[in-house]
Amino acid sequence: MKLVVFAMLAAILLSLGSGLYYLSRDDADSTKVLRALKIRVALSTLLILFLVVSYFLGWIEPRG
């Protein structure tokens, strides 16, 4: 479970880094920046949905 979450977070950070790279190297209207943003938003949404579904299925429990 933790491995999936860490892998998704790593992919989100890689997408963030690539978007920053394309923003600093190319012009600001580049489609590469937009694609990196779309990927980052999609991965973040998938991670949140995965965590919510995991909670409701009982795979994870809150601490405390």
PDB file of N, CA, C and O in Angstrom, chain B, residues numbered from 101:
ATOM      1  N   MET B 101       0.828  -1.184   0.000  1.00  0.00           N
ATOM      2  CA  MET B 101       0.000   0.000   0.000  1.00  0.00           C
ATOM      3  C   MET B 101       0.882   1.261   0.000  1.00  0.00           C
ATOM      4  O   MET B 101       0.664   2.188  -0.779  1.00  0.00           O
ATOM      5  N   LYS B 102       1.869   1.268   0.883  1.00  0.00           N
ATOM      6  CA  LYS B 102       2.748   2.436   0.959  1.00  0.00           C
ATOM      7  C   LYS B 102       3.540   2.604  -0.325  1.00  0.00           C
ATOM      8  O   LYS B 102       3.811   3.727  -0.750  1.00  0.00           O
ATOM      9  N   LEU B 103       3.907   1.499  -0.939  1.00  0.00           N
ATOM     10  CA  LEU B 103       4.681   1.556  -2.177  1.00  0.00           C
ATOM     11  C   LEU B 103       3.882   2.230  -3.297  1.00  0.00           C
ATOM     12  O   LEU B 103       4.435   3.000  -4.081  1.00  0.00           O
ATOM     13  N   VAL B 104       2.595   1.939  -3.365  1.00  0.00           N
ATOM     14  CA  VAL B 104       1.741   2.559  -4.387  1.00  0.00           C
ATOM     15  C   VAL B 104       1.660   4.058  -4.161  1.00  0.00           C
ATOM     16  O   VAL B 104       1.763   4.836  -5.109  1.00  0.00           O
ATOM     17  N   VAL B 105       1.478   4.466  -2.923  1.00  0.00           N
ATOM     18  CA  VAL B 105       1.363   5.892  -2.601  1.00  0.00           C
ATOM     19  C   VAL B 105       2.676   6.612  -2.892  1.00  0.00           C
ATOM     20  O   VAL B 105       2.677   7.700  -3.468  1.00  0.00           O
ATOM     21  N   PHE B 106       3.790   6.006  -2.496  1.00  0.00           N
ATOM     22  CA  PHE B 106       5.091   6.631  -2.759  1.00  0.00           C
ATOM     23  C   PHE B 106       5.387   6.704  -4.251  1.00  0.00           C
ATOM     24  O   PHE B 106       5.966   7.684  -4.720  1.00  0.00           O
ATOM     25  N   ALA B 107       5.001   5.685  -4.994  1.00  0.00           N
ATOM     26  CA  ALA B 107       5.210   5.698  -6.447  1.00  0.00           C
ATOM     27  C   ALA B 107       4.382   6.796  -7.107  1.00  0.00           C
ATOM     28  O   ALA B 107       4.860   7.482  -8.011  1.00  0.00           O
ATOM     29  N   MET B 108       3.147   6.958  -6.658  1.00  0.00           N
ATOM     30  CA  MET B 108       2.297   8.028  -7.215  1.00  0.00           C
ATOM     31  C   MET B 108       2.855   9.406  -6.862  1.00  0.00           C
ATOM     32  O   MET B 108       2.860  10.308  -7.700  1.00  0.00           O
ATOM     33  N   LEU B 109       3.321   9.568  -5.631  1.00  0.00           N
ATOM     34  CA  LEU B 109       3.911  10.843  -5.241  1.00  0.00           C
ATOM     35  C   LEU B 109       5.171  11.140  -6.043  1.00  0.00           C
ATOM     36  O   LEU B 109       5.415  12.287  -6.420  1.00  0.00           O
ATOM     37  N   ALA B 110       5.970  10.116  -6.302  1.00  0.00           N
ATOM     38  CA  ALA B 110       7.175  10.299  -7.119  1.00  0.00           C
ATOM     39  C   ALA B 110       6.806  10.697  -8.546  1.00  0.00           C
ATOM     40  O   ALA B 110       7.448  11.566  -9.137  1.00  0.00           O
ATOM     41  N   ALA B 111       5.781  10.069  -9.093  1.00  0.00           N
ATOM     42  CA  ALA B 111       5.339  10.422 -10.445  1.00  0.00           C
ATOM     43  C   ALA B 111       4.806  11.854 -10.498  1.00  0.00           C
ATOM     44  O   ALA B 111       5.022  12.562 -11.482  1.00  0.00           O
ATOM     45  N   ILE B 112       4.118  12.277  -9.450  1.00  0.00           N
ATOM     46  CA  ILE B 112       3.617  13.651  -9.385  1.00  0.00           C
ATOM     47  C   ILE B 112       4.777  14.639  -9.333  1.00  0.00           C
ATOM     48  O   ILE B 112       4.754  15.672 -10.002  1.00  0.00           O
ATOM     49  N   LEU B 113       5.785  14.315  -8.536  1.00  0.00           N
ATOM     50  CA  LEU B 113       6.953  15.192  -8.441  1.00  0.00           C
ATOM     51  C   LEU B 113       7.734  15.239  -9.756  1.00  0.00           C
ATOM     52  O   LEU B 113       8.244  16.293 -10.135  1.00  0.00           O
ATOM     53  N   LEU B 114       7.830  14.107 -10.450  1.00  0.00           N
ATOM     54  CA  LEU B 114       8.491  14.099 -11.754  1.00  0.00           C
ATOM     55  C   LEU B 114       7.737  14.958 -12.764  1.00  0.00           C
ATOM     56  O   LEU B 114       8.347  15.673 -13.559  1.00  0.00           O
ATOM     57  N   SER B 115       6.426  14.884 -12.729  1.00  0.00           N
ATOM     58  CA  SER B 115       5.623  15.716 -13.625  1.00  0.00           C
ATOM     59  C   SER B 115       5.783  17.192 -13.278  1.00  0.00           C
ATOM     60  O   SER B 115       5.832  18.043 -14.166  1.00  0.00           O
ATOM     61  N   LEU B 116       5.864  17.488 -12.001  1.00  0.00           N
ATOM     62  CA  LEU B 116       6.086  18.866 -11.567  1.00  0.00           C
ATOM     63  C   LEU B 116       7.445  19.365 -12.055  1.00  0.00           C
ATOM     64  O   LEU B 116       7.565  20.490 -12.539  1.00  0.00           O
ATOM     65  N   GLY B 117       8.456  18.527 -11.924  1.00  0.00           N
ATOM     66  CA  GLY B 117       9.794  18.899 -12.373  1.00  0.00           C
ATOM     67  C   GLY B 117       9.865  19.095 -13.877  1.00  0.00           C
ATOM     68  O   GLY B 117      10.507  20.031 -14.353  1.00  0.00           O
ATOM     69  N   SER B 118       9.210  18.218 -14.629  1.00  0.00           N
ATOM     70  CA  SER B 118       9.243  18.370 -16.083  1.00  0.00           C
ATOM     71  C   SER B 118       8.493  19.621 -16.520  1.00  0.00           C
ATOM     72  O   SER B 118       8.908  20.297 -17.462  1.00  0.00           O
ATOM     73  N   GLY B 119       7.403  19.931 -15.849  1.00  0.00           N
ATOM     74  CA  GLY B 119       6.679  21.170 -16.165  1.00  0.00           C
ATOM     75  C   GLY B 119       7.518  22.398 -15.878  1.00  0.00           C
ATOM     76  O   GLY B 119       7.505  23.360 -16.645  1.00  0.00           O
ATOM     77  N   LEU B 120       8.250  22.367 -14.772  1.00  0.00           N
ATOM     78  CA  LEU B 120       9.130  23.478 -14.437  1.00  0.00           C
ATOM     79  C   LEU B 120      10.264  23.604 -15.446  1.00  0.00           C
ATOM     80  O   LEU B 120      10.649  24.712 -15.819  1.00  0.00           O
ATOM     81  N   TYR B 121      10.794  22.473 -15.885  1.00  0.00           N
ATOM     82  CA  TYR B 121      11.864  22.479 -16.876  1.00  0.00           C
ATOM     83  C   TYR B 121      11.374  23.091 -18.197  1.00  0.00           C
ATOM     84  O   TYR B 121      12.031  23.962 -18.768  1.00  0.00           O
ATOM     85  N   TYR B 122      10.221  22.627 -18.669  1.00  0.00           N
ATOM     86  CA  TYR B 122       9.700  23.154 -19.935  1.00  0.00           C
ATOM     87  C   TYR B 122       9.304  24.621 -19.813  1.00  0.00           C
ATOM     88  O   TYR B 122       9.410  25.378 -20.778  1.00  0.00           O
ATOM     89  N   LEU B 123       8.852  25.019 -18.641  1.00  0.00           N
ATOM     90  CA  LEU B 123       8.487  26.419 -18.445  1.00  0.00           C
ATOM     91  C   LEU B 123       9.707  27.317 -18.471  1.00  0.00           C
ATOM     92  O   LEU B 123       9.642  28.436 -18.980  1.00  0.00           O
ATOM     93  N   SER B 124      10.818  26.844 -17.928  1.00  0.00           N
ATOM     94  CA  SER B 124      12.022  27.670 -17.885  1.00  0.00           C
ATOM     95  C   SER B 124      12.804  27.620 -19.193  1.00  0.00           C
ATOM     96  O   SER B 124      13.490  28.587 -19.523  1.00  0.00           O
ATOM     97  N   ARG B 125      12.724  26.519 -19.955  1.00  0.00           N
ATOM     98  CA  ARG B 125      13.512  26.368 -21.180  1.00  0.00           C
ATOM     99  C   ARG B 125      12.774  26.861 -22.422  1.00  0.00           C
ATOM    100  O   ARG B 125      13.350  27.564 -23.251  1.00  0.00           O
ATOM    101  N   ASP B 126      11.520  26.498 -22.546  1.00  0.00           N
ATOM    102  CA  ASP B 126      10.751  26.878 -23.735  1.00  0.00           C
ATOM    103  C   ASP B 126       9.929  28.117 -23.453  1.00  0.00           C
ATOM    104  O   ASP B 126       9.981  28.681 -22.360  1.00  0.00           O
ATOM    105  N   ASP B 127       9.176  28.528 -24.444  1.00  0.00           N
ATOM    106  CA  ASP B 127       8.282  29.666 -24.222  1.00  0.00           C
ATOM    107  C   ASP B 127       7.143  29.240 -23.305  1.00  0.00           C
ATOM    108  O   ASP B 127       6.836  28.053 -23.196  1.00  0.00           O
ATOM    109  N   ALA B 128       6.535  30.189 -22.663  1.00  0.00           N
ATOM    110  CA  ALA B 128       5.506  29.898 -21.658  1.00  0.00           C
ATOM    111  C   ALA B 128       4.225  29.346 -22.279  1.00  0.00           C
ATOM    112  O   ALA B 128       3.397  28.778 -21.567  1.00  0.00           O
ATOM    113  N   ASP B 129       4.049  29.499 -23.573  1.00  0.00           N
ATOM    114  CA  ASP B 129       2.844  28.999 -24.228  1.00  0.00           C
ATOM    115  C   ASP B 129       3.015  27.591 -24.778  1.00  0.00           C
ATOM    116  O   ASP B 129       2.208  27.142 -25.593  1.00  0.00           O
ATOM    117  N   SER B 130       4.032  26.909 -24.351  1.00  0.00           N
ATOM    118  CA  SER B 130       4.343  25.586 -24.877  1.00  0.00           C
ATOM    119  C   SER B 130       3.269  24.574 -24.479  1.00  0.00           C
ATOM    120  O   SER B 130       2.719  24.623 -23.379  1.00  0.00           O
ATOM    121  N   THR B 131       2.990  23.665 -25.396  1.00  0.00           N
ATOM    122  CA  THR B 131       2.028  22.600 -25.083  1.00  0.00           C
ATOM    123  C   THR B 131       2.627  21.577 -24.129  1.00  0.00           C
ATOM    124  O   THR B 131       1.892  20.833 -23.481  1.00  0.00           O
ATOM    125  N   LYS B 132       3.953  21.529 -24.033  1.00  0.00           N
ATOM    126  CA  LYS B 132       4.602  20.597 -23.109  1.00  0.00           C
ATOM    127  C   LYS B 132       4.301  20.964 -21.664  1.00  0.00           C
ATOM    128  O   LYS B 132       4.134  20.083 -20.821  1.00  0.00           O
ATOM    129  N   VAL B 133       4.232  22.251 -21.375  1.00  0.00           N
ATOM    130  CA  VAL B 133       3.898  22.697 -20.020  1.00  0.00           C
ATOM    131  C   VAL B 133       2.462  22.310 -19.697  1.00  0.00           C
ATOM    132  O   VAL B 133       2.170  21.848 -18.594  1.00  0.00           O
ATOM    133  N   LEU B 134       1.579  22.497 -20.648  1.00  0.00           N
ATOM    134  CA  LEU B 134       0.178  22.146 -20.439  1.00  0.00           C
ATOM    135  C   LEU B 134       0.014  20.641 -20.245  1.00  0.00           C
ATOM    136  O   LEU B 134      -0.767  20.205 -19.399  1.00  0.00           O
ATOM    137  N   ARG B 135       0.741  19.855 -21.019  1.00  0.00           N
ATOM    138  CA  ARG B 135       0.670  18.403 -20.885  1.00  0.00           C
ATOM    139  C   ARG B 135       1.176  17.955 -19.515  1.00  0.00           C
ATOM    140  O   ARG B 135       0.585  17.069 -18.897  1.00  0.00           O
ATOM    141  N   ALA B 136       2.262  18.559 -19.039  1.00  0.00           N
ATOM    142  CA  ALA B 136       2.789  18.219 -17.712  1.00  0.00           C
ATOM    143  C   ALA B 136       1.781  18.578 -16.623  1.00  0.00           C
ATOM    144  O   ALA B 136       1.635  17.844 -15.645  1.00  0.00           O
ATOM    145  N   LEU B 137       1.089  19.701 -16.787  1.00  0.00           N
ATOM    146  CA  LEU B 137       0.066  20.091 -15.815  1.00  0.00           C
ATOM    147  C   LEU B 137      -1.092  19.106 -15.826  1.00  0.00           C
ATOM    148  O   LEU B 137      -1.586  18.721 -14.766  1.00  0.00           O
ATOM    149  N   LYS B 138      -1.531  18.696 -17.007  1.00  0.00           N
ATOM    150  CA  LYS B 138      -2.623  17.726 -17.104  1.00  0.00           C
ATOM    151  C   LYS B 138      -2.252  16.405 -16.442  1.00  0.00           C
ATOM    152  O   LYS B 138      -3.055  15.808 -15.725  1.00  0.00           O
ATOM    153  N   ILE B 139      -1.032  15.959 -16.690  1.00  0.00           N
ATOM    154  CA  ILE B 139      -0.577  14.697 -16.086  1.00  0.00           C
ATOM    155  C   ILE B 139      -0.529  14.817 -14.572  1.00  0.00           C
ATOM    156  O   ILE B 139      -0.944  13.902 -13.862  1.00  0.00           O
ATOM    157  N   ARG B 140      -0.028  15.934 -14.078  1.00  0.00           N
ATOM    158  CA  ARG B 140       0.072  16.123 -12.625  1.00  0.00           C
ATOM    159  C   ARG B 140      -1.306  16.167 -11.981  1.00  0.00           C
ATOM    160  O   ARG B 140      -1.506  15.578 -10.919  1.00  0.00           O
ATOM    161  N   VAL B 141      -2.249  16.846 -12.598  1.00  0.00           N
ATOM    162  CA  VAL B 141      -3.607  16.916 -12.044  1.00  0.00           C
ATOM    163  C   VAL B 141      -4.265  15.534 -12.081  1.00  0.00           C
ATOM    164  O   VAL B 141      -4.935  15.139 -11.127  1.00  0.00           O
ATOM    165  N   ALA B 142      -4.076  14.806 -13.174  1.00  0.00           N
ATOM    166  CA  ALA B 142      -4.660  13.466 -13.277  1.00  0.00           C
ATOM    167  C   ALA B 142      -4.069  12.520 -12.238  1.00  0.00           C
ATOM    168  O   ALA B 142      -4.802  11.763 -11.602  1.00  0.00           O
ATOM    169  N   LEU B 143      -2.754  12.556 -12.061  1.00  0.00           N
ATOM    170  CA  LEU B 143      -2.119  11.697 -11.065  1.00  0.00           C
ATOM    171  C   LEU B 143      -2.561  12.054  -9.650  1.00  0.00           C
ATOM    172  O   LEU B 143      -2.781  11.169  -8.823  1.00  0.00           O
ATOM    173  N   SER B 144      -2.689  13.340  -9.373  1.00  0.00           N
ATOM    174  CA  SER B 144      -3.139  13.769  -8.038  1.00  0.00           C
ATOM    175  C   SER B 144      -4.569  13.310  -7.783  1.00  0.00           C
ATOM    176  O   SER B 144      -4.895  12.863  -6.683  1.00  0.00           O
ATOM    177  N   THR B 145      -5.416  13.419  -8.793  1.00  0.00           N
ATOM    178  CA  THR B 145      -6.802  12.968  -8.657  1.00  0.00           C
ATOM    179  C   THR B 145      -6.863  11.465  -8.442  1.00  0.00           C
ATOM    180  O   THR B 145      -7.621  10.980  -7.602  1.00  0.00           O
ATOM    181  N   LEU B 146      -6.066  10.733  -9.200  1.00  0.00           N
ATOM    182  CA  LEU B 146      -6.027   9.275  -9.021  1.00  0.00           C
ATOM    183  C   LEU B 146      -5.535   8.887  -7.630  1.00  0.00           C
ATOM    184  O   LEU B 146      -6.058   7.950  -7.028  1.00  0.00           O
ATOM    185  N   LEU B 147      -4.547   9.593  -7.122  1.00  0.00           N
ATOM    186  CA  LEU B 147      -4.037   9.296  -5.787  1.00  0.00           C
ATOM    187  C   LEU B 147      -5.102   9.551  -4.728  1.00  0.00           C
ATOM    188  O   LEU B 147      -5.280   8.739  -3.820  1.00  0.00           O
ATOM    189  N   ILE B 148      -5.800  10.653  -4.836  1.00  0.00           N
ATOM    190  CA  ILE B 148      -6.855  10.956  -3.856  1.00  0.00           C
ATOM    191  C   ILE B 148      -7.968   9.920  -3.932  1.00  0.00           C
ATOM    192  O   ILE B 148      -8.440   9.440  -2.902  1.00  0.00           O
ATOM    193  N   LEU B 149      -8.391   9.571  -5.148  1.00  0.00           N
ATOM    194  CA  LEU B 149      -9.430   8.548  -5.290  1.00  0.00           C
ATOM    195  C   LEU B 149      -8.971   7.202  -4.746  1.00  0.00           C
ATOM    196  O   LEU B 149      -9.749   6.494  -4.107  1.00  0.00           O
ATOM    197  N   PHE B 150      -7.720   6.848  -4.994  1.00  0.00           N
ATOM    198  CA  PHE B 150      -7.175   5.594  -4.469  1.00  0.00           C
ATOM    199  C   PHE B 150      -7.198   5.578  -2.944  1.00  0.00           C
ATOM    200  O   PHE B 150      -7.557   4.568  -2.338  1.00  0.00           O
ATOM    201  N   LEU B 151      -6.820   6.683  -2.328  1.00  0.00           N
ATOM    202  CA  LEU B 151      -6.805   6.743  -0.865  1.00  0.00           C
ATOM    203  C   LEU B 151      -8.222   6.689  -0.288  1.00  0.00           C
ATOM    204  O   LEU B 151      -8.444   6.047   0.739  1.00  0.00           O
ATOM    205  N   VAL B 152      -9.170   7.346  -0.929  1.00  0.00           N
ATOM    206  CA  VAL B 152     -10.556   7.327  -0.441  1.00  0.00           C
ATOM    207  C   VAL B 152     -11.149   5.926  -0.580  1.00  0.00           C
ATOM    208  O   VAL B 152     -11.780   5.424   0.350  1.00  0.00           O
ATOM    209  N   VAL B 153     -10.951   5.302  -1.723  1.00  0.00           N
ATOM    210  CA  VAL B 153     -11.468   3.948  -1.928  1.00  0.00           C
ATOM    211  C   VAL B 153     -10.798   2.975  -0.962  1.00  0.00           C
ATOM    212  O   VAL B 153     -11.460   2.096  -0.411  1.00  0.00           O
ATOM    213  N   SER B 154      -9.506   3.124  -0.757  1.00  0.00           N
ATOM    214  CA  SER B 154      -8.794   2.253   0.184  1.00  0.00           C
ATOM    215  C   SER B 154      -9.336   2.397   1.597  1.00  0.00           C
ATOM    216  O   SER B 154      -9.447   1.414   2.329  1.00  0.00           O
ATOM    217  N   TYR B 155      -9.672   3.615   1.976  1.00  0.00           N
ATOM    218  CA  TYR B 155     -10.236   3.838   3.313  1.00  0.00           C
ATOM    219  C   TYR B 155     -11.596   3.147   3.447  1.00  0.00           C
ATOM    220  O   TYR B 155     -11.858   2.471   4.442  1.00  0.00           O
ATOM    221  N   PHE B 156     -12.455   3.319   2.444  1.00  0.00           N
ATOM    222  CA  PHE B 156     -13.790   2.739   2.538  1.00  0.00           C
ATOM    223  C   PHE B 156     -13.786   1.216   2.423  1.00  0.00           C
ATOM    224  O   PHE B 156     -14.694   0.557   2.930  1.00  0.00           O
ATOM    225  N   LEU B 157     -12.784   0.657   1.767  1.00  0.00           N
ATOM    226  CA  LEU B 157     -12.678  -0.797   1.690  1.00  0.00           C
ATOM    227  C   LEU B 157     -11.965  -1.399   2.900  1.00  0.00           C
ATOM    228  O   LEU B 157     -11.885  -2.620   3.032  1.00  0.00           O
ATOM    229  N   GLY B 158     -11.452  -0.548   3.774  1.00  0.00           N
ATOM    230  CA  GLY B 158     -10.808  -1.023   4.986  1.00  0.00           C
ATOM    231  C   GLY B 158      -9.349  -1.392   4.812  1.00  0.00           C
ATOM    232  O   GLY B 158      -8.759  -2.006   5.701  1.00  0.00           O
ATOM    233  N   TRP B 159      -8.754  -1.029   3.680  1.00  0.00           N
ATOM    234  CA  TRP B 159      -7.339  -1.333   3.456  1.00  0.00           C
ATOM    235  C   TRP B 159      -6.447  -0.457   4.302  1.00  0.00           C
ATOM    236  O   TRP B 159      -5.358  -0.874   4.697  1.00  0.00           O
ATOM    237  N   ILE B 160      -6.897   0.756   4.586  1.00  0.00           N
ATOM    238  CA  ILE B 160      -6.129   1.668   5.444  1.00  0.00           C
ATOM    239  C   ILE B 160      -7.062   2.171   6.533  1.00  0.00           C
ATOM    240  O   ILE B 160      -8.278   2.240   6.350  1.00  0.00           O
ATOM    241  N   GLU B 161      -6.477   2.519   7.661  1.00  0.00           N
ATOM    242  CA  GLU B 161      -7.248   3.037   8.778  1.00  0.00           C
ATOM    243  C   GLU B 161      -6.549   4.271   9.314  1.00  0.00           C
ATOM    244  O   GLU B 161      -5.322   4.350   9.266  1.00  0.00           O
ATOM    245  N   PRO B 162      -7.301   5.234   9.822  1.00  0.00           N
ATOM    246  CA  PRO B 162      -6.663   6.422  10.391  1.00  0.00           C
ATOM    247  C   PRO B 162      -5.952   6.076  11.685  1.00  0.00           C
ATOM    248  O   PRO B 162      -6.385   5.202  12.436  1.00  0.00           O
ATOM    249  N   ARG B 163      -4.867   6.766  11.931  1.00  0.00           N
ATOM    250  CA  ARG B 163      -4.127   6.565  13.189  1.00  0.00           C
ATOM    251  C   ARG B 163      -4.847   7.298  14.321  1.00  0.00           C
ATOM    252  O   ARG B 163      -5.506   8.317  14.113  1.00  0.00           O
ATOM    253  N   GLY B 164      -4.702   6.760  15.486  1.00  0.00           N
ATOM    254  CA  GLY B 164      -5.231   7.482  16.629  1.00  0.00           C
ATOM    255  C   GLY B 164      -6.187   6.752  17.417  1.00  0.00           C
ATOM    256  O   GLY B 164      -6.697   7.273  18.409  1.00  0.00           O
TER     257      GLY B 164
END
